[in-house]
Amino acid sequence: MWRRPDRGRIEAARDTAETAVVDHTALAVRRFLVDASRAARAALDTPAMVAAGTPTEPITIGAFERFWLAALSRGSVLARIRDTWLTGYRTTTDQRVISTSLDALPVYMASVSDRLVRGITPPLPAAAFDTVRVITTRAAALGWSTAQTSARIAAELGWEIRAPYWRTQLDRTNTAIDQILDPLGAPGTPGREHARLHDARVKVLQADRASIVSKLDAEASTWQTRATAIARTETTGAYNAGATYALQQEGVSCKQWLATNDARTRPEHADADGQVVGIHELFDVGGFSAPHPGAASLPPELSVNCRCTVIGAPC
């Protein structure tokens, strides 16, 4: 039976779901990049490319799409998004989930699968394909060797290049600081705090640590950023789709848009906060219509990384 939702319970459920989707999406993107890079680099040695001396398409966009679909499957991304839909449904209602409860789920998951391959802006396979195409074009124009071109492809499609090294350096720097401070007492004790603020050796190590952290931040590639954005967007969409369907089944007459009001909230979402519409009607968000937060009908600037939620409300 539907009940007035607890905001903390909703946020906790969504955070747990998001963590799972982010982790599995990151794994899928890493696998995709490895497969795409290997195939593109292997194709550099094709006789046609060597004989022509001009850039040819090493592999097709269709091949990149197949790599991405395989990575999504192996990484269980679709399964985690399905779980998120169910989380939204179960968090909204106490009713036991039965077969008819899930009538809308297959349709939703079919749209997710299509969107992950072709509907993301820009689609991940197309972005990787374009990256390889640009590299091979430059390689032909500048006379790069196959080895040089292969190395450039590996770098451009790399999840991270030197992050493992910088993480090792960060661990070593933190250990060196602790070796100086630990003998002086527990964190917060006067002697330790004085050394933390004034010891010349600690200051040098702290400066080293700040530099290492900035290098680690810089190592976060475009692919990592995209993986996180994809996962967070799909988490919001799936959770709210499940919640909306539960509200409809419960016979709730109206629904309400709830924004996460902080410094990162879009003005359009802040304006939509508290908006109440009929259960089968659409919210007006920045001039666009949507059945719930994270809906595919919203443009990327109003859906990517959205953290809003739909709840039932009195009309």
N, C-alpha and C positions, 0 to 999 in steps of 0.2 A: 504494500500500500504506500502511496506517495506521502511524503512528509516534507515539511519545510526544511530545506537543507541546512546543514551546518557548514559554514564557510571554511573552517579549519579542516573539516573532514574532506571536503571537496579538494582543497589545495594539496592535502597530504596524498590523496589518491592519485591526483594528476601528477604530482612530483615523482611518485614511485613509478608510474607508468612511463613518464618521460625519460627517466633514467634508463629504463630497459630499452626503450626505442632508440635513444641516443647511442647507447653502447652497441646495439646490433646494427644500426645504420653505419656507424663508424667502421665496424668490421666489414660490412658489405662494400663500402666505398674503397677501403684498402685493398680488398680482394679484386675488385673491378679494376683499379689502377694497375695492379700487378699484371693481371691478364692482358689489359689493353696495351701496356708498355711492352710486354714480351712479344705480343703479336706484331705490334708496329715495328719494333726493332728487328724482328726476324724477317719481316717483309722488305727491309731495306736491301737485302741481298738478292731480291728477285731479278732474274735476267732482264726483264723489261726495263726496270729502273736503271740498271747498270748500262744497258745498251743505249737507251734514249739520252741519258745524261741530263734529263730534266725531271722535275718532280712528278711522280704519279701517285695515285691514291694507294697507299700501302695496303689498307684494308677498307672495307665499306662501313658506312654508318650502321648498316644492319648488323654487322659483326660486333660493333661496340654495344649495340642494344642487347644482343644475345649475351655478351659478357656481363652486362649490368643485371639482366634478368636472372642469370645464373647466380650472381653474387647476392642478389636479394633473397633468393631461395636458400642458398647455403647459409646466409647470415640470419635467417629466420626473421627478417624485418617484417614481412607481411603477417606472420604469426603474432608478432608483438603488437602490431597495429590492431589486429583483430582483438587481442586481449584488452587493448586500451578501449575499444568500442564497448566491450563487455563490462569494463570497469566503470565507464560512464553510465551504462545501463543499470548496473547493480548498485552504484552509489546513489542513484536517483530513486530506486524502488527497493522495497524489502521483499517483493514477490520472488518466488522461486523461478529461475529461468527455465522455461520449457521450450519445446520445439517452435511453437508459434511465436514465441518472444523474439526469435531470431530471423523472422521473415525478411527484415530489411537489411540484415547483415551481408548476405551474399552480393546484393546489388551494390552496397557501399564498398565492399572489398574489391569488386571488379573495377569500380571507378578509381580506387586507390592504386591498383596495379597499373592501370593505363596512365594515370597521372605521374607515377614515379618514373615511368619510362619516357613519356613524351610531354607531359603537362607541366613539369617543373620549368621555371624560367631562369636561365636556359636549361633545356634537358641535359642531364649529366652526360649521357653518351655523346650528344652533339657537342658539348663543351670540350670533352676529351678529344673527339675526332677533329674538331677545328684546331685544337692545340697541335696535334700531330701534323695536320696539313700545313699550318704556318711554319712549323719547324722544317719540314721537308722542302718547302718552297725556298726558305732562306738558305738551306743547305745547298740547294742547286745553284742559287744565285751567287753564293760566296765560295763555292767550291769545297765545302766541308767533306771530309772523308766519311765513310760509313761508320767508323768508330766514333767520330766526333758527333755525327748526327744521332747515333744510338745513345750516346751519353747525354745529349741534350734532351732527348725524349724521356729518358729515365729520370732526369732531374725535374722536368716540367710536369711529369705525371707522378712524381714522388709524393707520398703522404708526408714524410718528413725526412730531411737529409741528415742534419747533424744534431738533432734533438737528443738522441741517446748519449752522445758525447757530453752535451751541455748538462744533461741531468746527472751524469756521473760527476762532473765538475761541481755542480751544486751540492751534491751529497758530500763531497770531500770538503768543500768550504764550510758547510754547516757543521761537519764533524770537527774541523779545526777550531771553529768558534766555541763549540761545546767543550773541547779539551782545555780551553783557556778559562771558561766561565764555570764549569761544573765543580771544580775544586773549591770555588769561592762560596758555594751554597746553592740552595734551590732558587728557581726563578722568583724574582721579586724581593729577595733579601738584599740589604743595603750594599754589602760588599760586591755581590754579583752585579747589581744595577750600576754601581759606580764604574766597574770595569767595562760593562757593556757600553756605557756612554763616553768613557774617557780613555780607556786603554788604547794605545796607538796601534798595537797589533790587531785588536778587534776592529778598529776603524778601517784598517786596510782590508781586512777580510770582508767586512760589511760592504765596502765599496766594490770588491770583487764579486760578491754575491749579487748586488744590484745589477752589475753589468751582465752577469750570467743569466739572471732572470729576464732581462730585456732581450737577450739573444734567444732565450727559450720562447718568449712571446713572439718574436719575429719568425721563429720556425713554424708557427701555426700556419699551415699552408691554406691556400684558397679552398682546397678540397676538404680540409678539416672544417673550415668555417661553413662550407656548403652542407656537409654531412650533418652538422649540428642544427643548422637552420631547417633542413628537410625534416629531421626527426622531430624537432619542437613543433613545427607547423602541422605535421601529420598527427602528432599526439593531441594537439588542440582540436583538430578537425574530427578525429575519431572519437575522442572522449565526448565532445558535445553532440555528435551525431547519435551516439548511443543514449546519451541523456535525453535528447529531444524525442527519440523514439519511445523511451520509457514514459515520458510525460504524456505522449499521445495515447499510449496504451492504458495509462492510469486514468484517462479521461480529464486531465487537467486542462482548463479552458485557456489559460494564458501562460506566456513564458516571458522571462526577463533577461536582458543582457547585463552581465556584471563584468566590469573592467577591473584589472589590477592597477589601482591608482598609485603610481609612483613616477619617478623621473623618466622612466623608459616608456611610459604609456603614450601611444600615439594620440594626438589631439582628437582624431576621429573616433577613437575608441573611448576616450574620456567623455566625449559628447554623447556617445551611445550608452554610457553607463546608466543603468536604471531604466532604460527604455523597455516598455511593456507592449507586447503585441499578442494577437490571438495565436493559439497553439499551432495553427496551420498557416499563419501569415508570415511575412518576411520582415526582418529588421531593416531599418534604413541606416547604413553606416557610410558616412562620407559620400552620400549620393548613390551608393550601390546597395543592392538588396541581397540579403542572405538569410537562410533559415536558422543559422546558429554561428557562433564564432568559429573561425577556421574553415568555413565552407569554401568549396572550390569556386563558387560564383564570385567570390571577392578577388580583386586583383592582388598581385603579390605585395604591393605596398600596404595593403590592409589585412593581409593574412600571414605573411611570413613572420615567424617568431611571435605570433599572437599568444597571449596568456589569458584571454577572456574566457568567461564561462556562461553557459545558459542554465537557468533554474526556472522552476515553476513559480507562478506568482498569481495573486488575485487580480481579476480583471478590473 
